[in-house]
Amino acid sequence: MSAKPERLASIDRLRGLVMLLMMVDHTREFFYLGHQVSDPMDLATTPPDLAATRLIAHSCAPVFVALTGLAAWLYGANRSVGETSAFLLKRGLFLIALELTWVSFAWTFALPPKVLFLQVIWAIGASMLVLAGLIHLPRVWIAAIGVAIVAGHNLLDTIHIAPGQSGHALWAILHQRDFIDLAPGFRARTSYPLLPWIGTMALGYAAGPWFSGAMTSQQRQRLLVKIGGAMLVVFAVLRVTNIYGEPVPWSVQPSAVMTALSFLNLTKYPPSLDFLLVTLGIACLLLAAWDRQKGGVLAVLGGAPLFFYLLHLYVLHLSHLGAAWWMGHSAIEVPSVAWLWAIAAALAPPLWWATRWFAGVKRRSPAWWLRYL
């Protein structure tokens, strides 16, 4: 059996940061139901503080997916391609099953559900299945495929297949966010169309050697700054000119704040090229900044990210139900966006302690199944 690789604190810190931001956004889903936002947001009806909160959380999914690809390379660094591929297949199937059961129930507490929402855990699991095949190719090919998908998938934005037409289900899974009828009264919602996420995970895998012992910390930091800076420059050029990379152009608004929000109001479902450039560019800069730092509060959360993800959904849902019961209502909605941040801040410490405990159990235990969590 291969020894467990040493965890990289910079990666765990980045995971931990985006998980906290994700929890704020998910707090909105439970405690601010009357203020749902579109994608991209309608800035005419979305208050600036709510829009800013949503934009801050945009980094979560791209970072999750890219770091999953990176973790796959680190896992396979001292293993055969066949063993790594088999692990990706099994864990990918496990994550898809988890999305359809434990995660789906966490959002609705409904049995049986009327709609299966295929969200980020589904996207990660399904992308791992594809990556399991891609890793048999040379790394340069994997990088090229990732770049081609991420940079080119917006060329497909004009292709729409209506429900009932041939190929609709497959295209809804790959690129067109839509509902898929599975049975009378039962359907799936492809919240996270897969194609750009597959490209993002491929890029994360291709970046794996940057975090190996073959590259010094100084070399890695310089490379991450160059790559992250280049991504942000390309984003700025594409976004300023409105020529490509984002289906919805920005425009000058009545105030500087609203103009900035318009500029950053990017499509997430599926993620546009501009969306991925800005979120992954910032992620590269954070990895560079944290490269030589050890541990920390955020790294604890990054040590058991799937456990935190599952736990925080149930804690948020039960907290909402408990607050509604206490107030004598069927549901409760907080009066402002500031409350969302306050609720997330109050729940973060106990979730941190629980995640710290589980990370320790996972680290010490020889149980094979813990590798999947």
Sequence and secondary structure as in RCSB ss.txt:
>XXXX:A:sequence
MSAKPERLASIDRLRGLVMLLMMVDHTREFFYLGHQVSDPMDLATTPPDLAATRLIAHSCAPVFVALTGLAAWLY
GANRSVGETSAFLLKRGLFLIALELTWVSFAWTFALPPKVLFLQVIWAIGASMLVLAGLIHLPRVWIAAIGVAIV
AGHNLLDTIHIAPGQSGHALWAILHQRDFIDLAPGFRARTSYPLLPWIGTMALGYAAGPWFSGAMTSQQRQRLLV
KIGGAMLVVFAVLRVTNIYGEPVPWSVQPSAVMTALSFLNLTKYPPSLDFLLVTLGIACLLLAAWDRQKGGVLAV
LGGAPLFFYLLHLYVLHLSHLGAAWWMGHSAIEVPSVAWLWAIAAALAPPLWWATRWFAGVKRRSPAWWLRYL
>XXXX:A:secstr
        HHHHHHHHHHHHHHHHHHHHHHH GGG   SS  TTTS HHHHHHHHHGGGHHHHHHHHHHHHHHHH
HTTS HHHHHHHHHHHHHHHHHHIIIIIHHHHH  SS SEEE  HHHHHHHHHHHHHHHTTS HHHHHHHHHHHH
HHGGGGTT    TTSTTHHHHHHHT   EEEEETTEEEE SS SHHHHHHHHHHHHTGGGGSTTS HHHHHHHHH
HHHHHHHHHHHHHHHHTSSS SS     SSHHHHHHHHH   BTTB HHHHHHHHHHHHHHHHHTTT    HHHH
HHTSHHHHHHHHHHHHHHHHHHHHHHHTSSS   SSHHHHHHHHHHHHHHHHHHHHHHHHHHHH   GGGGG 
